[in-house]
């Protein structure tokens, strides 16, 4: 694979969180509908409900809201950052 293409992929992956940052914040925090299959089928919240909103709150540095949406964000966010960095590293290797 040409070296330039390899680095362009790594740059694209590195800029992915920036692209997510520019999605309007209100679209993530509207409570009109849910994508959770468990919630749609049973009407009950599953163990992961609120994680997307918590991660987006964390992206906007709103730690209090992130904690309120889902307390597991303190575990999931560092793991996602580690996987993201590992992905970028593999693309540049």
N, C-alpha and C positions, 0 to 999 in steps of 0.2 A: 504494500500500500504506500503510495507516495507520502512523503513526510508532511507536506503542506496540508493534505486532506486529514491526516491524523490529528494535527494540531487544531484545525478548524473544528473538528468534532469535539475536541476537548474544550475549546472556547465556547461552543454552543452549549455543552453540558454545564460549564461553569456559570453561564449567564442565565440558566433556567430559573433559578430563584428570583432573579431580577425581573424576568418576564411574569412570574407569578405575583410579584409585588405590584405590578401595574394593572392587575385585574381589579376592577372596582371592589372595594372592601365590603360594600353593602351586599353584593351578590353572594358572599359567603355567610353573611350573618342574618339573612332573612330567614325567618322560621316558618315560611309558607309551605315548604315541602321538604322531603328528605330523600336521599338516595340509598339509605340503609335498607337492605332487603329484609332483615329481621324486624325492623320497626314497621315496614310496610305490611308484612304478613301477619305480625302478631299484635302490633300496636304498642309493644313494650320496647324500651330502649335496651340495646345490646351493650356489651362491655366496651365497644369501640365508639359508641355514639358520642359525638362532640369532639373527637380527635382532630378532624379536619379544621373545625373552627378554632380549636386550641392551637394547632400548628400555624394557622394564618394569623392568629392574635400574636403569637410569638414572633412571626415575621415582621409584624408592625411594632414590635417591642412592647406590647401590652401584656406584661407578665401576669398581672392580676386577673385579667380576663382569660388568659390561657389556662391558668390554674383553676379558674371557676368552671370552664368548659369541660376540662378533663385533666385530672391530676396525673395521669400517666404520661403527660407530655414531657415531664422531667426525665423520663427514661427513653421515650420514643425519639424526641428531637435530637439528642446527642448521637443515637444510633443512626438516624437518617443522615446527619452531617458526616458521620464517619463513612457511611456507604457512599455518599456523594463524593467525598474526597478520594475514596478508593477507586471509584468509577473514573474520575478525572485522571488519576495516576495511571490506571491501566490504559487509558486512551493515549497517554503521552509516552508510554513505555515502548 
